[in-house]
Structure formats: C-alpha cells, structure tokens
Amino acid sequence: MVVKDYYEGKTHIIIDDKYCVKTKEEVDAILKAMGELVGRQLAQQQARRAAE
C-alpha cells in the first residue's frame, strides 16, 4: 500500500510499505550485508592508498 506520494523538486517519490523492514531479523540481515559491503570497500580503498 502506498503510504506517501510526493514530489521533491522534479523527483516523484512514492513510498510503499511492502518494501519497509518489519522484523528484527530483516534489520539484522540488512545490517550484516551493509557491514560486509562497507568492509570490502574500506579494504579496497586502503589497498589503493598503500599502492600509491
């Protein structure tokens, strides 16, 4: 169900609650995935700096 529908400048924003996180398990899975992505990015950035 669309819970909010608005424009920000020329951008049309529609928020649908079926895409909202509803359980602690979903939150934990998202945070774990984000942590892994950020960790890889930081390691790559550090490796590039060390190679300079």
N, CA and C atoms as a LAMMPS dump frame, in Angstrom:
ITEM: TIMESTEP
0
ITEM: NUMBER OF ATOMS
156
ITEM: BOX BOUNDS ff ff ff
-5.0000000000000000e+02 5.0000000000000000e+02
-5.0000000000000000e+02 5.0000000000000000e+02
-5.0000000000000000e+02 5.0000000000000000e+02
ITEM: ATOMS id mol type element x y z
1 1 1 N 0.838 -1.176 0
2 1 2 C 0 0 0
3 1 3 C 0.886 1.244 0
4 2 1 N 0.573 2.209 -0.829
5 2 2 C 1.321 3.459 -0.879
6 2 3 C 0.979 4.271 0.37
7 3 1 N 2.004 4.595 1.146
8 3 2 C 1.777 5.357 2.377
9 3 3 C 2.141 6.829 2.226
10 4 1 N 2.938 7.139 1.199
11 4 2 C 3.279 8.534 0.947
12 4 3 C 3.626 8.685 -0.527
13 5 1 N 3.142 9.772 -1.119
14 5 2 C 3.35 10.044 -2.531
15 5 3 C 3.543 11.553 -2.652
16 6 1 N 4.752 11.978 -3.065
17 6 2 C 5.021 13.418 -3.135
18 6 3 C 6.14 13.713 -4.118
19 7 1 N 6.31 14.965 -4.397
20 7 2 C 7.387 15.438 -5.27
21 7 3 C 8.408 16.192 -4.443
22 8 1 N 9.678 15.972 -4.765
23 8 2 C 10.768 16.753 -4.21
24 8 3 C 11.482 17.337 -5.425
25 9 1 N 11.178 18.598 -5.709
26 9 2 C 11.646 19.185 -6.959
27 9 3 C 10.966 18.48 -8.107
28 10 1 N 11.74 17.989 -9.064
29 10 2 C 11.182 17.271 -10.212
30 10 3 C 11.106 15.768 -9.966
31 11 1 N 11.541 15.319 -8.789
32 11 2 C 11.566 13.886 -8.475
33 11 3 C 10.259 13.457 -7.821
34 12 1 N 9.617 12.447 -8.383
35 12 2 C 8.385 11.889 -7.834
36 12 3 C 8.755 10.747 -6.895
37 13 1 N 8.377 10.865 -5.637
38 13 2 C 8.722 9.869 -4.628
39 13 3 C 7.455 9.164 -4.165
40 14 1 N 7.492 7.833 -4.224
41 14 2 C 6.372 7.007 -3.774
42 14 3 C 6.92 6.028 -2.749
43 15 1 N 6.35 6.041 -1.56
44 15 2 C 6.784 5.114 -0.511
45 15 3 C 5.685 4.083 -0.316
46 16 1 N 6.061 2.822 -0.514
47 16 2 C 5.125 1.708 -0.399
48 16 3 C 5.552 0.865 0.798
49 17 1 N 4.655 0.616 1.731
50 17 2 C 5.03 -0.096 2.956
51 17 3 C 5.375 -1.566 2.739
52 18 1 N 5.11 -2.126 1.574
53 18 2 C 5.502 -3.519 1.349
54 18 3 C 7.019 -3.655 1.239
55 19 1 N 7.701 -2.508 1.053
56 19 2 C 9.157 -2.531 0.982
57 19 3 C 9.803 -2.085 2.29
58 20 1 N 9.015 -1.867 3.336
59 20 2 C 9.551 -1.452 4.633
60 20 3 C 9.971 -2.688 5.436
61 21 1 N 11.025 -2.541 6.194
62 21 2 C 11.509 -3.624 7.047
63 21 3 C 10.558 -3.752 8.232
64 22 1 N 10.159 -4.984 8.533
65 22 2 C 9.157 -5.173 9.572
66 22 3 C 9.632 -5.999 10.762
67 23 1 N 10.703 -6.771 10.603
68 23 2 C 11.137 -7.626 11.711
69 23 3 C 12.596 -7.355 12.069
70 24 1 N 12.968 -7.743 13.28
71 24 2 C 14.348 -7.594 13.736
72 24 3 C 15.284 -8.432 12.867
73 25 1 N 14.825 -9.587 12.41
74 25 2 C 15.644 -10.444 11.567
75 25 3 C 15.98 -9.752 10.24
76 26 1 N 14.998 -9.048 9.671
77 26 2 C 15.248 -8.302 8.436
78 26 3 C 16.281 -7.202 8.673
79 27 1 N 16.141 -6.49 9.774
80 27 2 C 17.093 -5.43 10.124
81 27 3 C 18.487 -6.019 10.28
82 28 1 N 18.601 -7.111 11.017
83 28 2 C 19.904 -7.748 11.243
84 28 3 C 20.548 -8.195 9.93
85 29 1 N 19.756 -8.772 9.027
86 29 2 C 20.287 -9.232 7.746
87 29 3 C 20.778 -8.059 6.904
88 30 1 N 20.027 -6.968 6.9
89 30 2 C 20.428 -5.784 6.138
90 30 3 C 21.705 -5.193 6.719
91 31 1 N 21.778 -5.059 8.037
92 31 2 C 22.97 -4.501 8.674
93 31 3 C 24.198 -5.377 8.436
94 32 1 N 24.016 -6.696 8.455
95 32 2 C 25.139 -7.602 8.198
96 32 3 C 25.645 -7.429 6.767
97 33 1 N 24.723 -7.377 5.811
98 33 2 C 25.105 -7.203 4.408
99 33 3 C 25.8 -5.856 4.199
100 34 1 N 25.288 -4.804 4.822
101 34 2 C 25.907 -3.483 4.703
102 34 3 C 27.307 -3.488 5.307
103 35 1 N 27.467 -4.132 6.44
104 35 2 C 28.776 -4.215 7.08
105 35 3 C 29.789 -4.91 6.195
106 36 1 N 29.377 -5.977 5.537
107 36 2 C 30.277 -6.701 4.635
108 36 3 C 30.668 -5.836 3.432
109 37 1 N 29.689 -5.125 2.865
110 37 2 C 29.979 -4.251 1.722
111 37 3 C 30.928 -3.121 2.113
112 38 1 N 30.655 -2.481 3.232
113 38 2 C 31.499 -1.373 3.678
114 38 3 C 32.899 -1.872 4.005
115 39 1 N 32.99 -3.03 4.636
116 39 2 C 34.299 -3.607 4.956
117 39 3 C 35.133 -3.849 3.714
118 40 1 N 34.509 -4.396 2.67
119 40 2 C 35.233 -4.632 1.411
120 40 3 C 35.665 -3.315 0.776
121 41 1 N 34.789 -2.34 0.788
122 41 2 C 35.119 -1.039 0.202
123 41 3 C 36.284 -0.382 0.933
124 42 1 N 36.263 -0.427 2.254
125 42 2 C 37.347 0.173 3.034
126 42 3 C 38.67 -0.55 2.789
127 43 1 N 38.628 -1.867 2.689
128 43 2 C 39.843 -2.637 2.422
129 43 3 C 40.411 -2.285 1.047
130 44 1 N 39.553 -2.158 0.051
131 44 2 C 39.999 -1.788 -1.292
132 44 3 C 40.585 -0.376 -1.301
133 45 1 N 39.937 0.53 -0.599
134 45 2 C 40.42 1.908 -0.531
135 45 3 C 41.791 1.953 0.142
136 46 1 N 41.945 1.22 1.207
137 46 2 C 43.223 1.192 1.927
138 46 3 C 44.313 0.578 1.044
139 47 1 N 43.981 -0.467 0.304
140 47 2 C 44.954 -1.102 -0.58
141 47 3 C 45.387 -0.141 -1.689
142 48 1 N 44.449 0.62 -2.236
143 48 2 C 44.802 1.598 -3.272
144 48 3 C 45.717 2.68 -2.721
145 49 1 N 45.435 3.145 -1.514
146 49 2 C 46.268 4.18 -0.894
147 49 3 C 47.673 3.65 -0.602
148 50 1 N 47.762 2.402 -0.189
149 50 2 C 49.059 1.815 0.122
150 50 3 C 49.897 1.641 -1.148
151 51 1 N 49.22 1.419 -2.284
152 51 2 C 49.925 1.218 -3.545
153 51 3 C 50.429 2.532 -4.152
154 52 1 N 49.932 3.648 -3.669
155 52 2 C 50.347 4.957 -4.229
156 52 3 C 51.707 5.362 -3.752
